[in-house]
Amino acid sequence: MLTREKVLEAVKNMPQEFSIDDLIDKLLLLNKIEIGLDQSKNGETFTAKEAKKMIKEWSK
């Protein structure tokens, strides 16, 4: 989950003028990164071999 500090830091690093779409894109990216980090910490990952197998099955 994003923290207020991370959101404020993201806004501070944005250009002086930006669209709401740019801000939303930035926040969505940060949220996805946080989710991925949490999944990694919890061991919710796949090996490269497992991922390749899943992709092969999905592409049928």
PDBQT receptor file of N, H, CA, C and O in Angstrom, charges set to zero:
ATOM      1  N   MET A   1       0.846  -1.181   0.000  1.00  0.00    +0.000 N 
ATOM      2  CA  MET A   1       0.000   0.000   0.000  1.00  0.00    +0.000 C 
ATOM      3  C   MET A   1       0.891   1.244   0.000  1.00  0.00    +0.000 C 
ATOM      4  O   MET A   1       1.933   1.275   0.654  1.00  0.00    +0.000 OA
ATOM      5  N   LEU A   2       0.478   2.231  -0.718  1.00  0.00    +0.000 N 
ATOM      6  H   LEU A   2      -0.369   2.206  -1.249  1.00  0.00    +0.000 HD
ATOM      7  CA  LEU A   2       1.232   3.480  -0.770  1.00  0.00    +0.000 C 
ATOM      8  C   LEU A   2       1.083   4.241   0.542  1.00  0.00    +0.000 C 
ATOM      9  O   LEU A   2       0.059   4.158   1.220  1.00  0.00    +0.000 OA
ATOM     10  N   THR A   3       2.112   4.969   0.872  1.00  0.00    +0.000 N 
ATOM     11  H   THR A   3       2.944   5.037   0.321  1.00  0.00    +0.000 HD
ATOM     12  CA  THR A   3       2.048   5.829   2.046  1.00  0.00    +0.000 C 
ATOM     13  C   THR A   3       1.921   7.281   1.579  1.00  0.00    +0.000 C 
ATOM     14  O   THR A   3       2.237   7.615   0.437  1.00  0.00    +0.000 OA
ATOM     15  N   ARG A   4       1.467   8.105   2.463  1.00  0.00    +0.000 N 
ATOM     16  H   ARG A   4       1.211   7.834   3.391  1.00  0.00    +0.000 HD
ATOM     17  CA  ARG A   4       1.329   9.534   2.150  1.00  0.00    +0.000 C 
ATOM     18  C   ARG A   4       2.688  10.112   1.749  1.00  0.00    +0.000 C 
ATOM     19  O   ARG A   4       2.778  10.928   0.831  1.00  0.00    +0.000 OA
ATOM     20  N   GLU A   5       3.736   9.685   2.442  1.00  0.00    +0.000 N 
ATOM     21  H   GLU A   5       3.663   9.022   3.188  1.00  0.00    +0.000 HD
ATOM     22  CA  GLU A   5       5.068  10.197   2.157  1.00  0.00    +0.000 C 
ATOM     23  C   GLU A   5       5.506   9.844   0.740  1.00  0.00    +0.000 C 
ATOM     24  O   GLU A   5       6.084  10.678   0.044  1.00  0.00    +0.000 OA
ATOM     25  N   LYS A   6       5.236   8.613   0.310  1.00  0.00    +0.000 N 
ATOM     26  H   LYS A   6       4.767   7.935   0.876  1.00  0.00    +0.000 HD
ATOM     27  CA  LYS A   6       5.615   8.200  -1.041  1.00  0.00    +0.000 C 
ATOM     28  C   LYS A   6       4.830   8.967  -2.099  1.00  0.00    +0.000 C 
ATOM     29  O   LYS A   6       5.375   9.324  -3.143  1.00  0.00    +0.000 OA
ATOM     30  N   VAL A   7       3.564   9.218  -1.834  1.00  0.00    +0.000 N 
ATOM     31  H   VAL A   7       3.120   8.928  -0.986  1.00  0.00    +0.000 HD
ATOM     32  CA  VAL A   7       2.739   9.979  -2.777  1.00  0.00    +0.000 C 
ATOM     33  C   VAL A   7       3.229  11.417  -2.854  1.00  0.00    +0.000 C 
ATOM     34  O   VAL A   7       3.347  11.977  -3.944  1.00  0.00    +0.000 OA
ATOM     35  N   LEU A   8       3.514  12.015  -1.710  1.00  0.00    +0.000 N 
ATOM     36  H   LEU A   8       3.418  11.561  -0.824  1.00  0.00    +0.000 HD
ATOM     37  CA  LEU A   8       4.003  13.395  -1.697  1.00  0.00    +0.000 C 
ATOM     38  C   LEU A   8       5.347  13.501  -2.413  1.00  0.00    +0.000 C 
ATOM     39  O   LEU A   8       5.586  14.468  -3.138  1.00  0.00    +0.000 OA
ATOM     40  N   GLU A   9       6.215  12.529  -2.220  1.00  0.00    +0.000 N 
ATOM     41  H   GLU A   9       6.020  11.744  -1.632  1.00  0.00    +0.000 HD
ATOM     42  CA  GLU A   9       7.506  12.531  -2.890  1.00  0.00    +0.000 C 
ATOM     43  C   GLU A   9       7.321  12.422  -4.406  1.00  0.00    +0.000 C 
ATOM     44  O   GLU A   9       8.019  13.088  -5.171  1.00  0.00    +0.000 OA
ATOM     45  N   ALA A  10       6.370  11.573  -4.836  1.00  0.00    +0.000 N 
ATOM     46  H   ALA A  10       5.803  11.033  -4.215  1.00  0.00    +0.000 HD
ATOM     47  CA  ALA A  10       6.091  11.438  -6.266  1.00  0.00    +0.000 C 
ATOM     48  C   ALA A  10       5.594  12.754  -6.846  1.00  0.00    +0.000 C 
ATOM     49  O   ALA A  10       6.000  13.140  -7.942  1.00  0.00    +0.000 OA
ATOM     50  N   VAL A  11       4.728  13.440  -6.128  1.00  0.00    +0.000 N 
ATOM     51  H   VAL A  11       4.399  13.126  -5.238  1.00  0.00    +0.000 HD
ATOM     52  CA  VAL A  11       4.202  14.727  -6.601  1.00  0.00    +0.000 C 
ATOM     53  C   VAL A  11       5.317  15.761  -6.653  1.00  0.00    +0.000 C 
ATOM     54  O   VAL A  11       5.379  16.555  -7.591  1.00  0.00    +0.000 OA
ATOM     55  N   LYS A  12       6.197  15.762  -5.658  1.00  0.00    +0.000 N 
ATOM     56  H   LYS A  12       6.146  15.117  -4.896  1.00  0.00    +0.000 HD
ATOM     57  CA  LYS A  12       7.317  16.713  -5.649  1.00  0.00    +0.000 C 
ATOM     58  C   LYS A  12       8.234  16.496  -6.840  1.00  0.00    +0.000 C 
ATOM     59  O   LYS A  12       8.829  17.449  -7.344  1.00  0.00    +0.000 OA
ATOM     60  N   ASN A  13       8.357  15.252  -7.298  1.00  0.00    +0.000 N 
ATOM     61  H   ASN A  13       7.874  14.478  -6.888  1.00  0.00    +0.000 HD
ATOM     62  CA  ASN A  13       9.252  14.945  -8.415  1.00  0.00    +0.000 C 
ATOM     63  C   ASN A  13       8.600  15.145  -9.780  1.00  0.00    +0.000 C 
ATOM     64  O   ASN A  13       9.260  14.992 -10.807  1.00  0.00    +0.000 OA
ATOM     65  N   MET A  14       7.329  15.481  -9.801  1.00  0.00    +0.000 N 
ATOM     66  H   MET A  14       6.793  15.606  -8.966  1.00  0.00    +0.000 HD
ATOM     67  CA  MET A  14       6.647  15.765 -11.064  1.00  0.00    +0.000 C 
ATOM     68  C   MET A  14       7.089  17.141 -11.563  1.00  0.00    +0.000 C 
ATOM     69  O   MET A  14       7.527  17.976 -10.772  1.00  0.00    +0.000 OA
ATOM     70  N   PRO A  15       6.976  17.377 -12.866  1.00  0.00    +0.000 N 
ATOM     71  CA  PRO A  15       7.287  18.715 -13.388  1.00  0.00    +0.000 C 
ATOM     72  C   PRO A  15       6.343  19.771 -12.785  1.00  0.00    +0.000 C 
ATOM     73  O   PRO A  15       5.320  19.428 -12.192  1.00  0.00    +0.000 OA
ATOM     74  N   GLN A  16       6.687  21.019 -12.938  1.00  0.00    +0.000 N 
ATOM     75  H   GLN A  16       7.518  21.297 -13.420  1.00  0.00    +0.000 HD
ATOM     76  CA  GLN A  16       5.875  22.100 -12.380  1.00  0.00    +0.000 C 
ATOM     77  C   GLN A  16       4.427  22.035 -12.878  1.00  0.00    +0.000 C 
ATOM     78  O   GLN A  16       3.491  22.297 -12.123  1.00  0.00    +0.000 OA
ATOM     79  N   GLU A  17       4.260  21.691 -14.133  1.00  0.00    +0.000 N 
ATOM     80  H   GLU A  17       5.020  21.478 -14.746  1.00  0.00    +0.000 HD
ATOM     81  CA  GLU A  17       2.924  21.546 -14.706  1.00  0.00    +0.000 C 
ATOM     82  C   GLU A  17       2.768  20.132 -15.246  1.00  0.00    +0.000 C 
ATOM     83  O   GLU A  17       3.642  19.636 -15.957  1.00  0.00    +0.000 OA
ATOM     84  N   PHE A  18       1.659  19.482 -14.912  1.00  0.00    +0.000 N 
ATOM     85  H   PHE A  18       0.949  19.885 -14.334  1.00  0.00    +0.000 HD
ATOM     86  CA  PHE A  18       1.395  18.127 -15.381  1.00  0.00    +0.000 C 
ATOM     87  C   PHE A  18      -0.103  17.908 -15.419  1.00  0.00    +0.000 C 
ATOM     88  O   PHE A  18      -0.873  18.600 -14.754  1.00  0.00    +0.000 OA
ATOM     89  N   SER A  19      -0.492  16.934 -16.208  1.00  0.00    +0.000 N 
ATOM     90  H   SER A  19       0.133  16.372 -16.749  1.00  0.00    +0.000 HD
ATOM     91  CA  SER A  19      -1.926  16.628 -16.312  1.00  0.00    +0.000 C 
ATOM     92  C   SER A  19      -2.331  15.665 -15.204  1.00  0.00    +0.000 C 
ATOM     93  O   SER A  19      -1.485  14.989 -14.618  1.00  0.00    +0.000 OA
ATOM     94  N   ILE A  20      -3.594  15.607 -14.929  1.00  0.00    +0.000 N 
ATOM     95  H   ILE A  20      -4.281  16.156 -15.405  1.00  0.00    +0.000 HD
ATOM     96  CA  ILE A  20      -4.106  14.679 -13.942  1.00  0.00    +0.000 C 
ATOM     97  C   ILE A  20      -3.858  13.240 -14.404  1.00  0.00    +0.000 C 
ATOM     98  O   ILE A  20      -3.637  12.349 -13.585  1.00  0.00    +0.000 OA
ATOM     99  N   ASP A  21      -3.895  13.022 -15.717  1.00  0.00    +0.000 N 
ATOM    100  H   ASP A  21      -4.074  13.746 -16.383  1.00  0.00    +0.000 HD
ATOM    101  CA  ASP A  21      -3.601  11.692 -16.259  1.00  0.00    +0.000 C 
ATOM    102  C   ASP A  21      -2.164  11.278 -15.950  1.00  0.00    +0.000 C 
ATOM    103  O   ASP A  21      -1.905  10.121 -15.618  1.00  0.00    +0.000 OA
ATOM    104  N   ASP A  22      -1.224  12.232 -16.061  1.00  0.00    +0.000 N 
ATOM    105  H   ASP A  22      -1.434  13.172 -16.330  1.00  0.00    +0.000 HD
ATOM    106  CA  ASP A  22       0.168  11.929 -15.734  1.00  0.00    +0.000 C 
ATOM    107  C   ASP A  22       0.310  11.551 -14.264  1.00  0.00    +0.000 C 
ATOM    108  O   ASP A  22       1.034  10.614 -13.928  1.00  0.00    +0.000 OA
ATOM    109  N   LEU A  23      -0.374  12.274 -13.396  1.00  0.00    +0.000 N 
ATOM    110  H   LEU A  23      -0.962  13.036 -13.669  1.00  0.00    +0.000 HD
ATOM    111  CA  LEU A  23      -0.313  11.985 -11.966  1.00  0.00    +0.000 C 
ATOM    112  C   LEU A  23      -0.925  10.622 -11.654  1.00  0.00    +0.000 C 
ATOM    113  O   LEU A  23      -0.366   9.848 -10.877  1.00  0.00    +0.000 OA
ATOM    114  N   ILE A  24      -2.050  10.339 -12.250  1.00  0.00    +0.000 N 
ATOM    115  H   ILE A  24      -2.504  10.967 -12.882  1.00  0.00    +0.000 HD
ATOM    116  CA  ILE A  24      -2.707   9.045 -12.024  1.00  0.00    +0.000 C 
ATOM    117  C   ILE A  24      -1.808   7.912 -12.523  1.00  0.00    +0.000 C 
ATOM    118  O   ILE A  24      -1.666   6.891 -11.849  1.00  0.00    +0.000 OA
ATOM    119  N   ASP A  25      -1.199   8.089 -13.705  1.00  0.00    +0.000 N 
ATOM    120  H   ASP A  25      -1.314   8.919 -14.252  1.00  0.00    +0.000 HD
ATOM    121  CA  ASP A  25      -0.288   7.069 -14.233  1.00  0.00    +0.000 C 
ATOM    122  C   ASP A  25       0.871   6.828 -13.263  1.00  0.00    +0.000 C 
ATOM    123  O   ASP A  25       1.240   5.683 -13.003  1.00  0.00    +0.000 OA
ATOM    124  N   LYS A  26       1.434   7.898 -12.736  1.00  0.00    +0.000 N 
ATOM    125  H   LYS A  26       1.134   8.828 -12.947  1.00  0.00    +0.000 HD
ATOM    126  CA  LYS A  26       2.555   7.795 -11.790  1.00  0.00    +0.000 C 
ATOM    127  C   LYS A  26       2.124   7.061 -10.526  1.00  0.00    +0.000 C 
ATOM    128  O   LYS A  26       2.850   6.196 -10.037  1.00  0.00    +0.000 OA
ATOM    129  N   LEU A  27       0.957   7.395  -9.996  1.00  0.00    +0.000 N 
ATOM    130  H   LEU A  27       0.367   8.098 -10.394  1.00  0.00    +0.000 HD
ATOM    131  CA  LEU A  27       0.473   6.754  -8.768  1.00  0.00    +0.000 C 
ATOM    132  C   LEU A  27       0.136   5.285  -8.997  1.00  0.00    +0.000 C 
ATOM    133  O   LEU A  27       0.398   4.448  -8.134  1.00  0.00    +0.000 OA
ATOM    134  N   LEU A  28      -0.442   4.967 -10.151  1.00  0.00    +0.000 N 
ATOM    135  H   LEU A  28      -0.655   5.648 -10.853  1.00  0.00    +0.000 HD
ATOM    136  CA  LEU A  28      -0.729   3.569 -10.467  1.00  0.00    +0.000 C 
ATOM    137  C   LEU A  28       0.569   2.759 -10.569  1.00  0.00    +0.000 C 
ATOM    138  O   LEU A  28       0.644   1.633 -10.076  1.00  0.00    +0.000 OA
ATOM    139  N   LEU A  29       1.576   3.331 -11.203  1.00  0.00    +0.000 N 
ATOM    140  H   LEU A  29       1.515   4.245 -11.603  1.00  0.00    +0.000 HD
ATOM    141  CA  LEU A  29       2.862   2.656 -11.309  1.00  0.00    +0.000 C 
ATOM    142  C   LEU A  29       3.459   2.411  -9.933  1.00  0.00    +0.000 C 
ATOM    143  O   LEU A  29       3.911   1.304  -9.638  1.00  0.00    +0.000 OA
ATOM    144  N   LEU A  30       3.464   3.437  -9.088  1.00  0.00    +0.000 N 
ATOM    145  H   LEU A  30       3.097   4.336  -9.328  1.00  0.00    +0.000 HD
ATOM    146  CA  LEU A  30       4.005   3.280  -7.743  1.00  0.00    +0.000 C 
ATOM    147  C   LEU A  30       3.247   2.212  -6.957  1.00  0.00    +0.000 C 
ATOM    148  O   LEU A  30       3.854   1.428  -6.227  1.00  0.00    +0.000 OA
ATOM    149  N   ASN A  31       1.934   2.181  -7.103  1.00  0.00    +0.000 N 
ATOM    150  H   ASN A  31       1.441   2.818  -7.696  1.00  0.00    +0.000 HD
ATOM    151  CA  ASN A  31       1.118   1.186  -6.414  1.00  0.00    +0.000 C 
ATOM    152  C   ASN A  31       1.453  -0.223  -6.891  1.00  0.00    +0.000 C 
ATOM    153  O   ASN A  31       1.557  -1.148  -6.085  1.00  0.00    +0.000 OA
ATOM    154  N   LYS A  32       1.621  -0.383  -8.195  1.00  0.00    +0.000 N 
ATOM    155  H   LYS A  32       1.537   0.368  -8.850  1.00  0.00    +0.000 HD
ATOM    156  CA  LYS A  32       1.963  -1.705  -8.741  1.00  0.00    +0.000 C 
ATOM    157  C   LYS A  32       3.341  -2.152  -8.263  1.00  0.00    +0.000 C 
ATOM    158  O   LYS A  32       3.550  -3.334  -7.989  1.00  0.00    +0.000 OA
ATOM    159  N   ILE A  33       4.268  -1.227  -8.164  1.00  0.00    +0.000 N 
ATOM    160  H   ILE A  33       4.098  -0.267  -8.387  1.00  0.00    +0.000 HD
ATOM    161  CA  ILE A  33       5.596  -1.553  -7.642  1.00  0.00    +0.000 C 
ATOM    162  C   ILE A  33       5.495  -2.006  -6.194  1.00  0.00    +0.000 C 
ATOM    163  O   ILE A  33       6.117  -2.992  -5.801  1.00  0.00    +0.000 OA
ATOM    164  N   GLU A  34       4.710  -1.284  -5.402  1.00  0.00    +0.000 N 
ATOM    165  H   GLU A  34       4.204  -0.483  -5.721  1.00  0.00    +0.000 HD
ATOM    166  CA  GLU A  34       4.517  -1.661  -3.994  1.00  0.00    +0.000 C 
ATOM    167  C   GLU A  34       3.902  -3.055  -3.869  1.00  0.00    +0.000 C 
ATOM    168  O   GLU A  34       4.328  -3.854  -3.035  1.00  0.00    +0.000 OA
ATOM    169  N   ILE A  35       2.909  -3.340  -4.691  1.00  0.00    +0.000 N 
ATOM    170  H   ILE A  35       2.563  -2.691  -5.369  1.00  0.00    +0.000 HD
ATOM    171  CA  ILE A  35       2.267  -4.660  -4.674  1.00  0.00    +0.000 C 
ATOM    172  C   ILE A  35       3.301  -5.732  -5.021  1.00  0.00    +0.000 C 
ATOM    173  O   ILE A  35       3.365  -6.768  -4.359  1.00  0.00    +0.000 OA
ATOM    174  N   GLY A  36       4.099  -5.493  -6.039  1.00  0.00    +0.000 N 
ATOM    175  H   GLY A  36       4.047  -4.652  -6.576  1.00  0.00    +0.000 HD
ATOM    176  CA  GLY A  36       5.130  -6.448  -6.438  1.00  0.00    +0.000 C 
ATOM    177  C   GLY A  36       6.159  -6.680  -5.342  1.00  0.00    +0.000 C 
ATOM    178  O   GLY A  36       6.571  -7.816  -5.109  1.00  0.00    +0.000 OA
ATOM    179  N   LEU A  37       6.575  -5.622  -4.672  1.00  0.00    +0.000 N 
ATOM    180  H   LEU A  37       6.241  -4.699  -4.861  1.00  0.00    +0.000 HD
ATOM    181  CA  LEU A  37       7.526  -5.766  -3.573  1.00  0.00    +0.000 C 
ATOM    182  C   LEU A  37       6.928  -6.580  -2.428  1.00  0.00    +0.000 C 
ATOM    183  O   LEU A  37       7.597  -7.433  -1.844  1.00  0.00    +0.000 OA
ATOM    184  N   ASP A  38       5.670  -6.309  -2.116  1.00  0.00    +0.000 N 
ATOM    185  H   ASP A  38       5.126  -5.616  -2.590  1.00  0.00    +0.000 HD
ATOM    186  CA  ASP A  38       4.984  -7.074  -1.064  1.00  0.00    +0.000 C 
ATOM    187  C   ASP A  38       4.871  -8.546  -1.448  1.00  0.00    +0.000 C 
ATOM    188  O   ASP A  38       5.091  -9.425  -0.615  1.00  0.00    +0.000 OA
ATOM    189  N   GLN A  39       4.531  -8.814  -2.701  1.00  0.00    +0.000 N 
ATOM    190  H   GLN A  39       4.352  -8.099  -3.378  1.00  0.00    +0.000 HD
ATOM    191  CA  GLN A  39       4.426 -10.200  -3.160  1.00  0.00    +0.000 C 
ATOM    192  C   GLN A  39       5.783 -10.894  -3.063  1.00  0.00    +0.000 C 
ATOM    193  O   GLN A  39       5.857 -12.061  -2.677  1.00  0.00    +0.000 OA
ATOM    194  N   SER A  40       6.836 -10.196  -3.404  1.00  0.00    +0.000 N 
ATOM    195  H   SER A  40       6.776  -9.248  -3.718  1.00  0.00    +0.000 HD
ATOM    196  CA  SER A  40       8.175 -10.771  -3.335  1.00  0.00    +0.000 C 
ATOM    197  C   SER A  40       8.549 -11.093  -1.887  1.00  0.00    +0.000 C 
ATOM    198  O   SER A  40       9.095 -12.160  -1.607  1.00  0.00    +0.000 OA
ATOM    199  N   LYS A  41       8.258 -10.175  -0.977  1.00  0.00    +0.000 N 
ATOM    200  H   LYS A  41       7.815  -9.308  -1.205  1.00  0.00    +0.000 HD
ATOM    201  CA  LYS A  41       8.550 -10.396   0.444  1.00  0.00    +0.000 C 
ATOM    202  C   LYS A  41       7.790 -11.595   0.990  1.00  0.00    +0.000 C 
ATOM    203  O   LYS A  41       8.290 -12.305   1.862  1.00  0.00    +0.000 OA
ATOM    204  N   ASN A  42       6.589 -11.822   0.483  1.00  0.00    +0.000 N 
ATOM    205  H   ASN A  42       6.182 -11.245  -0.225  1.00  0.00    +0.000 HD
ATOM    206  CA  ASN A  42       5.739 -12.911   0.959  1.00  0.00    +0.000 C 
ATOM    207  C   ASN A  42       5.971 -14.218   0.209  1.00  0.00    +0.000 C 
ATOM    208  O   ASN A  42       5.259 -15.199   0.423  1.00  0.00    +0.000 OA
ATOM    209  N   GLY A  43       6.967 -14.226  -0.668  1.00  0.00    +0.000 N 
ATOM    210  H   GLY A  43       7.546 -13.429  -0.842  1.00  0.00    +0.000 HD
ATOM    211  CA  GLY A  43       7.286 -15.439  -1.411  1.00  0.00    +0.000 C 
ATOM    212  C   GLY A  43       6.272 -15.780  -2.484  1.00  0.00    +0.000 C 
ATOM    213  O   GLY A  43       6.209 -16.925  -2.930  1.00  0.00    +0.000 OA
ATOM    214  N   GLU A  44       5.479 -14.813  -2.905  1.00  0.00    +0.000 N 
ATOM    215  H   GLU A  44       5.530 -13.883  -2.542  1.00  0.00    +0.000 HD
ATOM    216  CA  GLU A  44       4.454 -15.027  -3.933  1.00  0.00    +0.000 C 
ATOM    217  C   GLU A  44       5.047 -14.751  -5.313  1.00  0.00    +0.000 C 
ATOM    218  O   GLU A  44       4.591 -13.865  -6.036  1.00  0.00    +0.000 OA
ATOM    219  N   THR A  45       6.068 -15.527  -5.663  1.00  0.00    +0.000 N 
ATOM    220  H   THR A  45       6.439 -16.247  -5.076  1.00  0.00    +0.000 HD
ATOM    221  CA  THR A  45       6.750 -15.317  -6.936  1.00  0.00    +0.000 C 
ATOM    222  C   THR A  45       6.797 -16.626  -7.720  1.00  0.00    +0.000 C 
ATOM    223  O   THR A  45       6.488 -17.694  -7.192  1.00  0.00    +0.000 OA
ATOM    224  N   PHE A  46       7.182 -16.523  -8.966  1.00  0.00    +0.000 N 
ATOM    225  H   PHE A  46       7.433 -15.655  -9.394  1.00  0.00    +0.000 HD
ATOM    226  CA  PHE A  46       7.320 -17.679  -9.840  1.00  0.00    +0.000 C 
ATOM    227  C   PHE A  46       8.747 -17.716 -10.374  1.00  0.00    +0.000 C 
ATOM    228  O   PHE A  46       9.374 -16.674 -10.563  1.00  0.00    +0.000 OA
ATOM    229  N   THR A  47       9.245 -18.901 -10.612  1.00  0.00    +0.000 N 
ATOM    230  H   THR A  47       8.735 -19.747 -10.459  1.00  0.00    +0.000 HD
ATOM    231  CA  THR A  47      10.545 -19.023 -11.271  1.00  0.00    +0.000 C 
ATOM    232  C   THR A  47      10.351 -18.702 -12.747  1.00  0.00    +0.000 C 
ATOM    233  O   THR A  47       9.226 -18.656 -13.247  1.00  0.00    +0.000 OA
ATOM    234  N   ALA A  48      11.463 -18.482 -13.431  1.00  0.00    +0.000 N 
ATOM    235  H   ALA A  48      12.376 -18.520 -13.026  1.00  0.00    +0.000 HD
ATOM    236  CA  ALA A  48      11.394 -18.213 -14.871  1.00  0.00    +0.000 C 
ATOM    237  C   ALA A  48      10.790 -19.412 -15.590  1.00  0.00    +0.000 C 
ATOM    238  O   ALA A  48      10.018 -19.255 -16.536  1.00  0.00    +0.000 OA
ATOM    239  N   LYS A  49      11.146 -20.607 -15.137  1.00  0.00    +0.000 N 
ATOM    240  H   LYS A  49      11.773 -20.734 -14.369  1.00  0.00    +0.000 HD
ATOM    241  CA  LYS A  49      10.626 -21.818 -15.756  1.00  0.00    +0.000 C 
ATOM    242  C   LYS A  49       9.107 -21.907 -15.583  1.00  0.00    +0.000 C 
ATOM    243  O   LYS A  49       8.396 -22.256 -16.526  1.00  0.00    +0.000 OA
ATOM    244  N   GLU A  50       8.606 -21.594 -14.383  1.00  0.00    +0.000 N 
ATOM    245  H   GLU A  50       9.183 -21.311 -13.617  1.00  0.00    +0.000 HD
ATOM    246  CA  GLU A  50       7.163 -21.621 -14.133  1.00  0.00    +0.000 C 
ATOM    247  C   GLU A  50       6.441 -20.577 -14.976  1.00  0.00    +0.000 C 
ATOM    248  O   GLU A  50       5.365 -20.836 -15.516  1.00  0.00    +0.000 OA
ATOM    249  N   ALA A  51       7.047 -19.388 -15.083  1.00  0.00    +0.000 N 
ATOM    250  H   ALA A  51       7.921 -19.178 -14.644  1.00  0.00    +0.000 HD
ATOM    251  CA  ALA A  51       6.437 -18.314 -15.868  1.00  0.00    +0.000 C 
ATOM    252  C   ALA A  51       6.352 -18.696 -17.340  1.00  0.00    +0.000 C 
ATOM    253  O   ALA A  51       5.332 -18.460 -17.987  1.00  0.00    +0.000 OA
ATOM    254  N   LYS A  52       7.414 -19.283 -17.866  1.00  0.00    +0.000 N 
ATOM    255  H   LYS A  52       8.243 -19.475 -17.340  1.00  0.00    +0.000 HD
ATOM    256  CA  LYS A  52       7.409 -19.694 -19.271  1.00  0.00    +0.000 C 
ATOM    257  C   LYS A  52       6.333 -20.750 -19.518  1.00  0.00    +0.000 C 
ATOM    258  O   LYS A  52       5.660 -20.732 -20.548  1.00  0.00    +0.000 OA
ATOM    259  N   LYS A  53       6.179 -21.665 -18.570  1.00  0.00    +0.000 N 
ATOM    260  H   LYS A  53       6.726 -21.680 -17.733  1.00  0.00    +0.000 HD
ATOM    261  CA  LYS A  53       5.162 -22.702 -18.701  1.00  0.00    +0.000 C 
ATOM    262  C   LYS A  53       3.766 -22.076 -18.717  1.00  0.00    +0.000 C 
ATOM    263  O   LYS A  53       2.922 -22.467 -19.524  1.00  0.00    +0.000 OA
ATOM    264  N   MET A  54       3.518 -21.103 -17.827  1.00  0.00    +0.000 N 
ATOM    265  H   MET A  54       4.203 -20.786 -17.172  1.00  0.00    +0.000 HD
ATOM    266  CA  MET A  54       2.201 -20.450 -17.777  1.00  0.00    +0.000 C 
ATOM    267  C   MET A  54       1.929 -19.692 -19.079  1.00  0.00    +0.000 C 
ATOM    268  O   MET A  54       0.818 -19.747 -19.606  1.00  0.00    +0.000 OA
ATOM    269  N   ILE A  55       2.921 -18.997 -19.589  1.00  0.00    +0.000 N 
ATOM    270  H   ILE A  55       3.824 -18.953 -19.160  1.00  0.00    +0.000 HD
ATOM    271  CA  ILE A  55       2.748 -18.238 -20.830  1.00  0.00    +0.000 C 
ATOM    272  C   ILE A  55       2.428 -19.187 -21.982  1.00  0.00    +0.000 C 
ATOM    273  O   ILE A  55       1.571 -18.904 -22.819  1.00  0.00    +0.000 OA
ATOM    274  N   LYS A  56       3.130 -20.313 -22.009  1.00  0.00    +0.000 N 
ATOM    275  H   LYS A  56       3.827 -20.543 -21.329  1.00  0.00    +0.000 HD
ATOM    276  CA  LYS A  56       2.883 -21.306 -23.065  1.00  0.00    +0.000 C 
ATOM    277  C   LYS A  56       1.450 -21.814 -22.990  1.00  0.00    +0.000 C 
ATOM    278  O   LYS A  56       0.800 -21.980 -24.022  1.00  0.00    +0.000 OA
ATOM    279  N   GLU A  57       0.946 -22.063 -21.775  1.00  0.00    +0.000 N 
ATOM    280  H   GLU A  57       1.474 -21.928 -20.937  1.00  0.00    +0.000 HD
ATOM    281  CA  GLU A  57      -0.424 -22.538 -21.607  1.00  0.00    +0.000 C 
ATOM    282  C   GLU A  57      -1.448 -21.467 -21.993  1.00  0.00    +0.000 C 
ATOM    283  O   GLU A  57      -2.480 -21.774 -22.590  1.00  0.00    +0.000 OA
ATOM    284  N   TRP A  58      -1.157 -20.219 -21.652  1.00  0.00    +0.000 N 
ATOM    285  H   TRP A  58      -0.319 -19.970 -21.168  1.00  0.00    +0.000 HD
ATOM    286  CA  TRP A  58      -2.082 -19.117 -21.959  1.00  0.00    +0.000 C 
ATOM    287  C   TRP A  58      -2.172 -18.869 -23.459  1.00  0.00    +0.000 C 
ATOM    288  O   TRP A  58      -3.219 -18.457 -23.958  1.00  0.00    +0.000 OA
ATOM    289  N   SER A  59      -1.087 -19.117 -24.177  1.00  0.00    +0.000 N 
ATOM    290  H   SER A  59      -0.237 -19.452 -23.771  1.00  0.00    +0.000 HD
ATOM    291  CA  SER A  59      -1.064 -18.776 -25.602  1.00  0.00    +0.000 C 
ATOM    292  C   SER A  59      -1.715 -19.844 -26.483  1.00  0.00    +0.000 C 
ATOM    293  O   SER A  59      -1.733 -19.712 -27.707  1.00  0.00    +0.000 OA
ATOM    294  N   LYS A  60      -2.242 -20.886 -25.874  1.00  0.00    +0.000 N 
ATOM    295  H   LYS A  60      -2.227 -20.993 -24.880  1.00  0.00    +0.000 HD
ATOM    296  CA  LYS A  60      -2.896 -21.945 -26.660  1.00  0.00    +0.000 C 
ATOM    297  C   LYS A  60      -4.228 -21.476 -27.179  1.00  0.00    +0.000 C 
ATOM    298  O   LYS A  60      -4.925 -22.227 -27.860  1.00  0.00    +0.000 OA
TER     299      LYS A  60
